[in-house]
Amino acid sequence: MTKAELVEDVARAAELTKKDAERLVEIVFESIIETLNQGEKIELRGFGSFRVRERGARRGRNPKTGDPVSIPAKRVPYFKPGKELKELINDDNAAAQASQASSSRNLTDETRQPPIL
C-alpha cells in the first residue's frame, strides 16, 4: 500500500475529502517522526510500537574496492508489531491457506493432471 492509497482509504472510511484525509495522514506521520526525534517511544495498543535504536560506530568495507571505511554511529527507527497484530496476520494467513487447500481438493478427476512418470 502506498501513501496515496492510504489517503484514499482514510478519505473513504472517514467520509472526508482527499485533501483533508491527506492532511490527517501527514499530521499522524509528522507526530510519529517528532516523537521519535525526541527519543520517546510510541505505543499503539493492539498494533505495535515504534522506537529508536542507537547503532554504534563501526568499521566496514567498501564492497567495490575492499578498502576499510568508518561507519558513524546513528539512530535507527524500528517497529515492533503487537501481539494482536501478529495474531490477526497469522489468522488471515491460516484462513487463506485453508481455503486454497480446500479449493485444490475440490478439483474433479477430469481437471487433475496425470502424474508424470
Buried (B, 14 or more C-beta within 10 A) or exposed (E): EEEEEBBBEBBEEEEBEEEBBBEBBEEEEEEBEEBBEEEEEBEEEEBBBBBBEEEEEEEEEEEEEEEEEEEEEEEEEEEEEBEEBEEBEEEEEEEEEEEEEEEEEEEEEEEEEEEEE
